[in-house]
Amino acid sequence: MDEEYLEEVLDLVDAIPAGRVMTYGDVAAVLREILGRGGARQVGQVMARAGGGVPWWRVVNAAGEPPARHRAEALRRLHEEGCPLRGGAGPDAVGERVDLREARWSPPVLSPGPDAS
């Protein structure tokens, strides 16, 4: 696995504020701007192999669903952070997926370097 890409994914995921999320595709799009490579599947591979030390629950699929293997834990953590969730039944139910319209986060726009024209 490309160490530079791995580090960039982990750094970006670590920057996602509590209660907010990015999709795998969102992370990949930001990194394409920075590194010129990568895609949502590569982001998923990084998260599956090395994402345990960052807030992995803040990365969801395009439907707002957390990783299937860790779904309950991710939803619990997102709920505790105040992330808007949808699809729960009953007054005390935790939603089943993230409301991406409300919770999606984008990092601040990168400023051009001194050599940009």
TIDODREN-620670 format. One record per residue: residue in three letters; chain; x, y, z of N, C-alpha, C in turn. Coordinates in Angstrom, 2 decimals. Layout:
BEGIN
<atom residu="ALA" chaine="A" n_c1="X" n_c2="Y" n_c3="Z" ca_c1="X" ca_c2="Y" ca_c3="Z" c_c1="X" c_c2="Y" c_c3="Z"/>
...
END
This chain:
BEGIN
<atom residu="MET" chaine="A" n_c1="0.85" n_c2="-1.18" n_c3="0.00" ca_c1="0.00" ca_c2="0.00" ca_c3="0.00" c_c1="0.89" c_c2="1.24" c_c3="0.00"/>
<atom residu="ASP" chaine="A" n_c1="0.49" n_c2="2.24" n_c3="-0.73" ca_c1="1.21" ca_c2="3.50" ca_c3="-0.85" c_c1="1.17" c_c2="4.25" c_c3="0.49"/>
<atom residu="GLU" chaine="A" n_c1="2.32" n_c2="4.37" n_c3="1.14" ca_c1="2.39" ca_c2="4.99" ca_c3="2.47" c_c1="1.95" c_c2="6.45" c_c3="2.45"/>
<atom residu="GLU" chaine="A" n_c1="2.30" n_c2="7.20" n_c3="1.42" ca_c1="1.90" ca_c2="8.60" ca_c3="1.33" c_c1="0.38" c_c2="8.71" c_c3="1.29"/>
<atom residu="TYR" chaine="A" n_c1="-0.26" n_c2="7.89" n_c3="0.46" ca_c1="-1.72" ca_c2="7.91" ca_c3="0.36" c_c1="-2.35" c_c2="7.51" c_c3="1.68"/>
<atom residu="LEU" chaine="A" n_c1="-1.83" n_c2="6.46" n_c3="2.30" ca_c1="-2.33" ca_c2="6.00" ca_c3="3.59" c_c1="-2.28" c_c2="7.14" c_c3="4.62"/>
<atom residu="GLU" chaine="A" n_c1="-1.16" n_c2="7.81" n_c3="4.72" ca_c1="-1.02" ca_c2="8.89" ca_c3="5.70" c_c1="-1.98" c_c2="10.05" c_c3="5.40"/>
<atom residu="GLU" chaine="A" n_c1="-2.15" n_c2="10.37" n_c3="4.14" ca_c1="-3.07" ca_c2="11.47" ca_c3="3.78" c_c1="-4.51" c_c2="11.12" c_c3="4.13"/>
<atom residu="VAL" chaine="A" n_c1="-4.91" n_c2="9.87" n_c3="3.86" ca_c1="-6.26" ca_c2="9.44" ca_c3="4.24" c_c1="-6.45" c_c2="9.56" c_c3="5.74"/>
<atom residu="LEU" chaine="A" n_c1="-5.52" n_c2="9.02" n_c3="6.49" ca_c1="-5.65" ca_c2="9.05" ca_c3="7.96" c_c1="-5.64" c_c2="10.47" c_c3="8.50"/>
<atom residu="ASP" chaine="A" n_c1="-4.80" n_c2="11.34" n_c3="7.94" ca_c1="-4.77" ca_c2="12.74" ca_c3="8.39" c_c1="-6.09" c_c2="13.44" c_c3="8.11"/>
<atom residu="LEU" chaine="A" n_c1="-6.66" n_c2="13.19" n_c3="6.93" ca_c1="-7.92" ca_c2="13.84" ca_c3="6.58" c_c1="-9.05" c_c2="13.33" c_c3="7.47"/>
<atom residu="VAL" chaine="A" n_c1="-9.13" n_c2="12.03" n_c3="7.67" ca_c1="-10.18" ca_c2="11.46" ca_c3="8.52" c_c1="-10.04" c_c2="11.98" c_c3="9.95"/>
<atom residu="ASP" chaine="A" n_c1="-8.82" n_c2="12.12" n_c3="10.41" ca_c1="-8.58" ca_c2="12.63" ca_c3="11.77" c_c1="-9.06" c_c2="14.07" c_c3="11.92"/>
<atom residu="ALA" chaine="A" n_c1="-9.14" n_c2="14.81" n_c3="10.81" ca_c1="-9.57" ca_c2="16.21" ca_c3="10.85" c_c1="-11.09" c_c2="16.39" c_c3="10.81"/>
<atom residu="ILE" chaine="A" n_c1="-11.84" n_c2="15.34" n_c3="10.54" ca_c1="-13.30" ca_c2="15.46" ca_c3="10.48" c_c1="-13.81" c_c2="15.78" c_c3="11.88"/>
<atom residu="PRO" chaine="A" n_c1="-14.54" n_c2="16.89" n_c3="12.02" ca_c1="-15.03" ca_c2="17.27" ca_c3="13.36" c_c1="-16.07" c_c2="16.28" c_c3="13.90"/>
<atom residu="ALA" chaine="A" n_c1="-16.17" n_c2="16.22" n_c3="15.21" ca_c1="-17.19" ca_c2="15.39" ca_c3="15.87" c_c1="-18.57" c_c2="15.80" c_c3="15.37"/>
<atom residu="GLY" chaine="A" n_c1="-19.41" n_c2="14.81" n_c3="15.14" ca_c1="-20.77" ca_c2="15.07" ca_c3="14.69" c_c1="-20.90" c_c2="15.29" c_c3="13.19"/>
<atom residu="ARG" chaine="A" n_c1="-19.80" n_c2="15.23" n_c3="12.47" ca_c1="-19.80" ca_c2="15.43" ca_c3="11.01" c_c1="-19.22" c_c2="14.19" c_c3="10.35"/>
<atom residu="VAL" chaine="A" n_c1="-19.44" n_c2="14.03" n_c3="9.06" ca_c1="-18.94" ca_c2="12.86" ca_c3="8.33" c_c1="-18.46" c_c2="13.27" c_c3="6.94"/>
<atom residu="MET" chaine="A" n_c1="-17.70" n_c2="12.36" n_c3="6.35" ca_c1="-17.36" ca_c2="12.42" ca_c3="4.93" c_c1="-17.65" c_c2="11.02" c_c3="4.38"/>
<atom residu="THR" chaine="A" n_c1="-17.98" n_c2="10.95" n_c3="3.10" ca_c1="-18.12" ca_c2="9.64" ca_c3="2.47" c_c1="-16.75" c_c2="9.20" c_c3="1.97"/>
<atom residu="TYR" chaine="A" n_c1="-16.64" n_c2="7.93" n_c3="1.67" ca_c1="-15.39" ca_c2="7.42" ca_c3="1.10" c_c1="-15.05" c_c2="8.20" c_c3="-0.17"/>
<atom residu="GLY" chaine="A" n_c1="-16.07" n_c2="8.49" n_c3="-0.98" ca_c1="-15.87" ca_c2="9.26" ca_c3="-2.20" c_c1="-15.43" c_c2="10.69" c_c3="-1.93"/>
<atom residu="ASP" chaine="A" n_c1="-15.95" n_c2="11.30" n_c3="-0.87" ca_c1="-15.53" ca_c2="12.66" ca_c3="-0.50" c_c1="-14.05" c_c2="12.68" c_c3="-0.16"/>
<atom residu="VAL" chaine="A" n_c1="-13.62" n_c2="11.71" n_c3="0.64" ca_c1="-12.21" ca_c2="11.64" ca_c3="1.03" c_c1="-11.35" c_c2="11.45" c_c3="-0.22"/>
<atom residu="ALA" chaine="A" n_c1="-11.78" n_c2="10.55" n_c3="-1.10" ca_c1="-11.02" ca_c2="10.29" ca_c3="-2.32" c_c1="-10.93" c_c2="11.54" c_c3="-3.20"/>
<atom residu="ALA" chaine="A" n_c1="-12.02" n_c2="12.30" n_c3="-3.31" ca_c1="-12.02" ca_c2="13.51" ca_c3="-4.14" c_c1="-11.03" c_c2="14.54" c_c3="-3.61"/>
<atom residu="VAL" chaine="A" n_c1="-10.99" n_c2="14.73" n_c3="-2.31" ca_c1="-10.04" ca_c2="15.67" ca_c3="-1.72" c_c1="-8.61" c_c2="15.22" c_c3="-2.01"/>
<atom residu="LEU" chaine="A" n_c1="-8.35" n_c2="13.94" n_c3="-1.85" ca_c1="-7.00" ca_c2="13.44" ca_c3="-2.06" c_c1="-6.60" c_c2="13.45" c_c3="-3.53"/>
<atom residu="ARG" chaine="A" n_c1="-7.57" n_c2="13.33" n_c3="-4.43" ca_c1="-7.26" ca_c2="13.48" ca_c3="-5.86" c_c1="-6.78" c_c2="14.89" c_c3="-6.15"/>
<atom residu="GLU" chaine="A" n_c1="-7.36" n_c2="15.86" n_c3="-5.46" ca_c1="-6.92" ca_c2="17.26" ca_c3="-5.62" c_c1="-5.49" c_c2="17.45" c_c3="-5.11"/>
<atom residu="ILE" chaine="A" n_c1="-5.16" n_c2="16.78" n_c3="-4.03" ca_c1="-3.85" ca_c2="16.93" ca_c3="-3.41" c_c1="-2.79" c_c2="16.06" c_c3="-4.09"/>
<atom residu="LEU" chaine="A" n_c1="-3.12" n_c2="14.78" n_c3="-4.29" ca_c1="-2.13" ca_c2="13.82" ca_c3="-4.77" c_c1="-2.32" c_c2="13.41" c_c3="-6.24"/>
<atom residu="GLY" chaine="A" n_c1="-3.49" n_c2="13.69" n_c3="-6.77" ca_c1="-3.76" ca_c2="13.33" ca_c3="-8.16" c_c1="-4.06" c_c2="11.85" c_c3="-8.37"/>
<atom residu="ARG" chaine="A" n_c1="-4.43" n_c2="11.14" n_c3="-7.32" ca_c1="-4.71" ca_c2="9.71" ca_c3="-7.47" c_c1="-5.62" c_c2="9.22" c_c3="-6.35"/>
<atom residu="GLY" chaine="A" n_c1="-6.10" n_c2="8.00" n_c3="-6.56" ca_c1="-6.90" ca_c2="7.34" ca_c3="-5.54" c_c1="-8.39" c_c2="7.41" c_c3="-5.82"/>
<atom residu="GLY" chaine="A" n_c1="-9.10" n_c2="6.54" n_c3="-5.15" ca_c1="-10.54" ca_c2="6.48" ca_c3="-5.30" c_c1="-11.18" c_c2="5.99" c_c3="-4.02"/>
<atom residu="ALA" chaine="A" n_c1="-12.49" n_c2="5.89" n_c3="-4.03" ca_c1="-13.25" ca_c2="5.50" ca_c3="-2.84" c_c1="-12.85" c_c2="4.11" c_c3="-2.34"/>
<atom residu="ARG" chaine="A" n_c1="-12.58" n_c2="3.19" n_c3="-3.25" ca_c1="-12.18" ca_c2="1.84" ca_c3="-2.82" c_c1="-10.84" c_c2="1.85" c_c3="-2.11"/>
<atom residu="GLN" chaine="A" n_c1="-9.92" n_c2="2.68" n_c3="-2.59" ca_c1="-8.62" ca_c2="2.78" ca_c3="-1.93" c_c1="-8.77" c_c2="3.36" c_c3="-0.54"/>
<atom residu="VAL" chaine="A" n_c1="-9.65" n_c2="4.34" n_c3="-0.41" ca_c1="-9.92" ca_c2="4.92" ca_c3="0.92" c_c1="-10.48" c_c2="3.83" c_c3="1.83"/>
<atom residu="GLY" chaine="A" n_c1="-11.40" n_c2="3.03" n_c3="1.33" ca_c1="-11.96" ca_c2="1.93" ca_c3="2.12" c_c1="-10.90" c_c2="0.94" c_c3="2.55"/>
<atom residu="GLN" chaine="A" n_c1="-9.95" n_c2="0.65" n_c3="1.65" ca_c1="-8.87" ca_c2="-0.28" ca_c3="2.01" c_c1="-8.00" c_c2="0.30" c_c3="3.12"/>
<atom residu="VAL" chaine="A" n_c1="-7.68" n_c2="1.58" n_c3="3.01" ca_c1="-6.87" ca_c2="2.22" ca_c3="4.06" c_c1="-7.61" c_c2="2.15" c_c3="5.39"/>
<atom residu="MET" chaine="A" n_c1="-8.89" n_c2="2.49" n_c3="5.37" ca_c1="-9.65" ca_c2="2.50" ca_c3="6.62" c_c1="-9.75" c_c2="1.10" c_c3="7.21"/>
<atom residu="ALA" chaine="A" n_c1="-9.93" n_c2="0.09" n_c3="6.37" ca_c1="-10.05" ca_c2="-1.28" ca_c3="6.86" c_c1="-8.74" c_c2="-1.79" c_c3="7.46"/>
<atom residu="ARG" chaine="A" n_c1="-7.63" n_c2="-1.38" n_c3="6.88" ca_c1="-6.33" ca_c2="-1.90" ca_c3="7.32" c_c1="-5.68" c_c2="-1.06" c_c3="8.41"/>
<atom residu="ALA" chaine="A" n_c1="-5.89" n_c2="0.25" n_c3="8.38" ca_c1="-5.11" ca_c2="1.12" ca_c3="9.27" c_c1="-5.92" c_c2="2.22" c_c3="9.94"/>
<atom residu="GLY" chaine="A" n_c1="-7.24" n_c2="2.18" n_c3="9.84" ca_c1="-8.06" ca_c2="3.27" ca_c3="10.34" c_c1="-8.44" c_c2="3.23" c_c3="11.80"/>
<atom residu="GLY" chaine="A" n_c1="-7.94" n_c2="2.26" n_c3="12.55" ca_c1="-8.34" ca_c2="2.12" ca_c3="13.94" c_c1="-7.93" c_c2="3.25" c_c3="14.85"/>
<atom residu="GLY" chaine="A" n_c1="-6.91" n_c2="4.02" n_c3="14.47" ca_c1="-6.42" ca_c2="5.10" ca_c3="15.32" c_c1="-7.03" c_c2="6.46" c_c3="15.04"/>
<atom residu="VAL" chaine="A" n_c1="-7.95" n_c2="6.51" n_c3="14.08" ca_c1="-8.62" ca_c2="7.77" ca_c3="13.74" c_c1="-10.13" c_c2="7.57" c_c3="13.91"/>
<atom residu="PRO" chaine="A" n_c1="-10.92" n_c2="8.63" n_c3="13.87" ca_c1="-12.37" ca_c2="8.46" ca_c3="14.05" c_c1="-13.02" c_c2="7.84" c_c3="12.81"/>
<atom residu="TRP" chaine="A" n_c1="-12.79" n_c2="6.54" n_c3="12.63" ca_c1="-13.25" ca_c2="5.78" ca_c3="11.47" c_c1="-14.76" c_c2="5.84" c_c3="11.28"/>
<atom residu="TRP" chaine="A" n_c1="-15.51" n_c2="6.00" n_c3="12.36" ca_c1="-16.97" ca_c2="6.03" ca_c3="12.29" c_c1="-17.49" c_c2="7.27" c_c3="11.57"/>
<atom residu="ARG" chaine="A" n_c1="-16.62" n_c2="8.24" n_c3="11.33" ca_c1="-17.03" ca_c2="9.45" ca_c3="10.62" c_c1="-16.88" c_c2="9.34" c_c3="9.12"/>
<atom residu="VAL" chaine="A" n_c1="-16.55" n_c2="8.16" n_c3="8.63" ca_c1="-16.48" ca_c2="7.90" ca_c3="7.19" c_c1="-17.57" c_c2="6.89" c_c3="6.86"/>
<atom residu="VAL" chaine="A" n_c1="-18.48" n_c2="7.26" n_c3="5.96" ca_c1="-19.64" ca_c2="6.43" ca_c3="5.64" c_c1="-19.72" c_c2="6.25" c_c3="4.12"/>
<atom residu="ASN" chaine="A" n_c1="-20.59" n_c2="5.35" n_c3="3.70" ca_c1="-20.77" ca_c2="5.18" ca_c3="2.27" c_c1="-21.69" c_c2="6.26" c_c3="1.70"/>
<atom residu="ALA" chaine="A" n_c1="-21.91" n_c2="6.24" n_c3="0.40" ca_c1="-22.69" ca_c2="7.29" ca_c3="-0.27" c_c1="-24.14" c_c2="7.35" c_c3="0.19"/>
<atom residu="ALA" chaine="A" n_c1="-24.64" n_c2="6.29" n_c3="0.82" ca_c1="-26.01" ca_c2="6.29" ca_c3="1.35" c_c1="-26.04" c_c2="6.74" c_c3="2.81"/>
<atom residu="GLY" chaine="A" n_c1="-24.88" n_c2="7.08" n_c3="3.38" ca_c1="-24.82" ca_c2="7.52" ca_c3="4.76" c_c1="-24.72" c_c2="6.38" c_c3="5.76"/>
<atom residu="GLU" chaine="A" n_c1="-24.40" n_c2="5.18" n_c3="5.27" ca_c1="-24.32" ca_c2="4.02" ca_c3="6.15" c_c1="-22.88" c_c2="3.75" c_c3="6.57"/>
<atom residu="PRO" chaine="A" n_c1="-22.67" n_c2="3.44" n_c3="7.84" ca_c1="-21.32" ca_c2="3.11" ca_c3="8.32" c_c1="-20.91" c_c2="1.72" c_c3="7.85"/>
<atom residu="PRO" chaine="A" n_c1="-19.65" n_c2="1.36" n_c3="8.07" ca_c1="-19.18" ca_c2="0.03" ca_c3="7.68" c_c1="-20.05" c_c2="-1.07" c_c3="8.31"/>
<atom residu="ALA" chaine="A" n_c1="-20.46" n_c2="-2.03" n_c3="7.51" ca_c1="-21.38" ca_c2="-3.07" ca_c3="7.97" c_c1="-20.83" c_c2="-3.85" c_c3="9.17"/>
<atom residu="ARG" chaine="A" n_c1="-19.54" n_c2="-4.14" n_c3="9.16" ca_c1="-18.96" ca_c2="-4.95" ca_c3="10.24" c_c1="-18.95" c_c2="-4.23" c_c3="11.59"/>
<atom residu="HIS" chaine="A" n_c1="-19.01" n_c2="-2.91" n_c3="11.55" ca_c1="-18.94" ca_c2="-2.13" ca_c3="12.79" c_c1="-20.13" c_c2="-1.17" c_c3="12.90"/>
<atom residu="ARG" chaine="A" n_c1="-21.21" n_c2="-1.53" n_c3="12.28" ca_c1="-22.39" ca_c2="-0.66" ca_c3="12.15" c_c1="-22.91" c_c2="-0.17" c_c3="13.51"/>
<atom residu="ALA" chaine="A" n_c1="-23.18" n_c2="-1.08" n_c3="14.42" ca_c1="-23.76" ca_c2="-0.69" ca_c3="15.71" c_c1="-22.84" c_c2="0.25" c_c3="16.47"/>
<atom residu="GLU" chaine="A" n_c1="-21.54" n_c2="-0.06" n_c3="16.50" ca_c1="-20.57" ca_c2="0.79" ca_c3="17.20" c_c1="-20.48" c_c2="2.16" c_c3="16.55"/>
<atom residu="ALA" chaine="A" n_c1="-20.45" n_c2="2.20" n_c3="15.23" ca_c1="-20.36" ca_c2="3.48" ca_c3="14.51" c_c1="-21.60" c_c2="4.33" c_c3="14.77"/>
<atom residu="LEU" chaine="A" n_c1="-22.77" n_c2="3.73" n_c3="14.68" ca_c1="-24.00" ca_c2="4.49" ca_c3="14.91" c_c1="-24.07" c_c2="5.00" c_c3="16.35"/>
<atom residu="ARG" chaine="A" n_c1="-23.61" n_c2="4.19" n_c3="17.30" ca_c1="-23.60" ca_c2="4.63" ca_c3="18.70" c_c1="-22.69" c_c2="5.84" c_c3="18.86"/>
<atom residu="ARG" chaine="A" n_c1="-21.50" n_c2="5.78" n_c3="18.29" ca_c1="-20.55" ca_c2="6.89" ca_c3="18.40" c_c1="-21.08" c_c2="8.14" c_c3="17.70"/>
<atom residu="LEU" chaine="A" n_c1="-21.63" n_c2="7.98" n_c3="16.51" ca_c1="-22.18" ca_c2="9.13" ca_c3="15.79" c_c1="-23.32" c_c2="9.76" c_c3="16.58"/>
<atom residu="HIS" chaine="A" n_c1="-24.19" n_c2="8.93" n_c3="17.14" ca_c1="-25.30" ca_c2="9.43" ca_c3="17.95" c_c1="-24.78" c_c2="10.21" c_c3="19.15"/>
<atom residu="GLU" chaine="A" n_c1="-23.77" n_c2="9.67" n_c3="19.83" ca_c1="-23.19" ca_c2="10.34" ca_c3="21.00" c_c1="-22.58" c_c2="11.69" c_c3="20.63"/>
<atom residu="GLU" chaine="A" n_c1="-22.05" n_c2="11.81" n_c3="19.41" ca_c1="-21.46" ca_c2="13.07" ca_c3="18.96" c_c1="-22.50" c_c2="14.09" c_c3="18.48"/>
<atom residu="GLY" chaine="A" n_c1="-23.75" n_c2="13.66" n_c3="18.41" ca_c1="-24.80" ca_c2="14.56" ca_c3="17.96" c_c1="-24.95" c_c2="14.62" c_c3="16.45"/>
<atom residu="CYS" chaine="A" n_c1="-24.43" n_c2="13.64" n_c3="15.76" ca_c1="-24.54" ca_c2="13.60" ca_c3="14.31" c_c1="-26.00" c_c2="13.32" c_c3="13.94"/>
<atom residu="PRO" chaine="A" n_c1="-26.55" n_c2="14.07" n_c3="12.99" ca_c1="-27.94" ca_c2="13.81" ca_c3="12.60" c_c1="-28.07" c_c2="12.46" c_c3="11.88"/>
<atom residu="LEU" chaine="A" n_c1="-28.93" n_c2="11.61" n_c3="12.43" ca_c1="-29.17" ca_c2="10.28" ca_c3="11.88" c_c1="-30.63" c_c2="10.16" c_c3="11.45"/>
<atom residu="ARG" chaine="A" n_c1="-30.86" n_c2="9.29" n_c3="10.47" ca_c1="-32.22" ca_c2="9.10" ca_c3="9.96" c_c1="-32.56" c_c2="7.61" c_c3="9.96"/>
<atom residu="GLY" chaine="A" n_c1="-33.85" n_c2="7.34" n_c3="9.94" ca_c1="-34.31" ca_c2="5.98" ca_c3="9.74" c_c1="-34.55" c_c2="5.16" c_c3="10.98"/>
<atom residu="GLY" chaine="A" n_c1="-34.44" n_c2="5.71" n_c3="12.16" ca_c1="-34.71" ca_c2="4.96" ca_c3="13.38" c_c1="-36.20" c_c2="4.94" c_c3="13.67"/>
<atom residu="ALA" chaine="A" n_c1="-36.68" n_c2="3.86" n_c3="14.24" ca_c1="-38.09" ca_c2="3.74" ca_c3="14.60" c_c1="-38.24" c_c2="3.86" c_c3="16.11"/>
<atom residu="GLY" chaine="A" n_c1="-39.24" n_c2="4.57" n_c3="16.54" ca_c1="-39.50" ca_c2="4.71" ca_c3="17.97" c_c1="-38.82" c_c2="5.94" c_c3="18.55"/>
<atom residu="PRO" chaine="A" n_c1="-39.32" n_c2="6.41" n_c3="19.70" ca_c1="-38.81" ca_c2="7.64" ca_c3="20.29" c_c1="-37.37" c_c2="7.57" c_c3="20.78"/>
<atom residu="ASP" chaine="A" n_c1="-36.91" n_c2="6.41" n_c3="21.19" ca_c1="-35.56" ca_c2="6.27" ca_c3="21.71" c_c1="-34.59" c_c2="5.60" c_c3="20.74"/>
<atom residu="ALA" chaine="A" n_c1="-35.05" n_c2="5.34" n_c3="19.54" ca_c1="-34.23" ca_c2="4.61" ca_c3="18.57" c_c1="-33.14" c_c2="5.51" c_c3="17.99"/>
<atom residu="VAL" chaine="A" n_c1="-31.99" n_c2="4.91" n_c3="17.77" ca_c1="-30.90" ca_c2="5.58" ca_c3="17.08" c_c1="-31.13" c_c2="5.35" c_c3="15.60"/>
<atom residu="GLY" chaine="A" n_c1="-30.94" n_c2="6.39" n_c3="14.79" ca_c1="-31.13" ca_c2="6.25" ca_c3="13.36" c_c1="-30.22" c_c2="5.19" c_c3="12.76"/>
<atom residu="GLU" chaine="A" n_c1="-30.55" n_c2="4.79" n_c3="11.55" ca_c1="-29.82" ca_c2="3.72" ca_c3="10.88" c_c1="-28.76" c_c2="4.22" c_c3="9.92"/>
<atom residu="ARG" chaine="A" n_c1="-28.83" n_c2="5.51" n_c3="9.57" ca_c1="-27.84" ca_c2="6.09" ca_c3="8.67" c_c1="-27.73" c_c2="7.58" c_c3="8.92"/>
<atom residu="VAL" chaine="A" n_c1="-26.66" n_c2="8.15" n_c3="8.41" ca_c1="-26.39" ca_c2="9.57" ca_c3="8.61" c_c1="-27.21" c_c2="10.40" c_c3="7.63"/>
<atom residu="ASP" chaine="A" n_c1="-27.73" n_c2="11.50" n_c3="8.11" ca_c1="-28.39" ca_c2="12.48" ca_c3="7.24" c_c1="-27.28" c_c2="13.30" c_c3="6.58"/>
<atom residu="LEU" chaine="A" n_c1="-26.88" n_c2="12.91" n_c3="5.37" ca_c1="-25.74" ca_c2="13.54" ca_c3="4.71" c_c1="-25.98" c_c2="15.02" c_c3="4.40"/>
<atom residu="ARG" chaine="A" n_c1="-27.21" n_c2="15.41" n_c3="4.18" ca_c1="-27.48" ca_c2="16.84" ca_c3="3.93" c_c1="-27.08" c_c2="17.71" c_c3="5.10"/>
<atom residu="GLU" chaine="A" n_c1="-27.24" n_c2="17.16" n_c3="6.30" ca_c1="-26.93" ca_c2="17.92" ca_c3="7.51" c_c1="-25.52" c_c2="17.68" c_c3="8.03"/>
<atom residu="ALA" chaine="A" n_c1="-25.00" n_c2="16.48" n_c3="7.86" ca_c1="-23.77" ca_c2="16.10" ca_c3="8.55" c_c1="-22.51" c_c2="16.11" c_c3="7.68"/>
<atom residu="ARG" chaine="A" n_c1="-22.66" n_c2="16.21" n_c3="6.36" ca_c1="-21.49" ca_c2="16.12" ca_c3="5.48" c_c1="-20.55" c_c2="17.28" c_c3="5.74"/>
<atom residu="TRP" chaine="A" n_c1="-19.26" n_c2="16.97" n_c3="5.80" ca_c1="-18.22" ca_c2="17.97" ca_c3="6.07" c_c1="-17.23" c_c2="18.02" c_c3="4.92"/>
<atom residu="SER" chaine="A" n_c1="-16.79" n_c2="19.21" n_c3="4.60" ca_c1="-15.71" ca_c2="19.40" ca_c3="3.62" c_c1="-14.61" c_c2="20.17" c_c3="4.30"/>
<atom residu="PRO" chaine="A" n_c1="-13.36" n_c2="19.78" n_c3="4.06" ca_c1="-12.26" ca_c2="20.52" ca_c3="4.68" c_c1="-12.18" c_c2="21.91" c_c3="4.08"/>
<atom residu="PRO" chaine="A" n_c1="-11.59" n_c2="22.84" n_c3="4.81" ca_c1="-11.42" ca_c2="24.19" ca_c3="4.28" c_c1="-10.69" c_c2="24.13" c_c3="2.94"/>
<atom residu="VAL" chaine="A" n_c1="-11.01" n_c2="25.06" n_c3="2.07" ca_c1="-10.38" ca_c2="25.10" ca_c3="0.76" c_c1="-8.87" c_c2="25.29" c_c3="0.94"/>
<atom residu="LEU" chaine="A" n_c1="-8.14" n_c2="24.48" n_c3="0.22" ca_c1="-6.69" ca_c2="24.59" ca_c3="0.30" c_c1="-6.25" c_c2="25.86" c_c3="-0.42"/>
<atom residu="SER" chaine="A" n_c1="-5.40" n_c2="26.64" n_c3="0.23" ca_c1="-4.91" ca_c2="27.84" ca_c3="-0.44" c_c1="-3.80" c_c2="27.47" c_c3="-1.40"/>
<atom residu="PRO" chaine="A" n_c1="-3.76" n_c2="28.16" n_c3="-2.55" ca_c1="-2.71" ca_c2="27.86" ca_c3="-3.50" c_c1="-1.33" c_c2="28.19" c_c3="-2.91"/>
<atom residu="GLY" chaine="A" n_c1="-0.37" n_c2="27.41" n_c3="-3.31" ca_c1="1.00" ca_c2="27.64" ca_c3="-2.85" c_c1="1.60" c_c2="28.89" c_c3="-3.47"/>
<atom residu="PRO" chaine="A" n_c1="2.80" n_c2="29.29" n_c3="-3.05" ca_c1="3.41" ca_c2="30.52" ca_c3="-3.53" c_c1="3.73" c_c2="30.50" c_c3="-5.02"/>
<atom residu="ASP" chaine="A" n_c1="3.82" n_c2="29.29" n_c3="-5.62" ca_c1="4.14" ca_c2="29.21" ca_c3="-7.04" c_c1="2.90" c_c2="29.21" c_c3="-7.92"/>
<atom residu="ALA" chaine="A" n_c1="1.70" n_c2="29.23" n_c3="-7.32" ca_c1="0.47" ca_c2="29.20" ca_c3="-8.12" c_c1="0.30" c_c2="30.54" c_c3="-8.83"/>
<atom residu="SER" chaine="A" n_c1="-0.18" n_c2="30.45" n_c3="-10.05" ca_c1="-0.41" ca_c2="31.71" ca_c3="-10.77" c_c1="-1.85" c_c2="31.93" c_c3="-11.08"/>
END
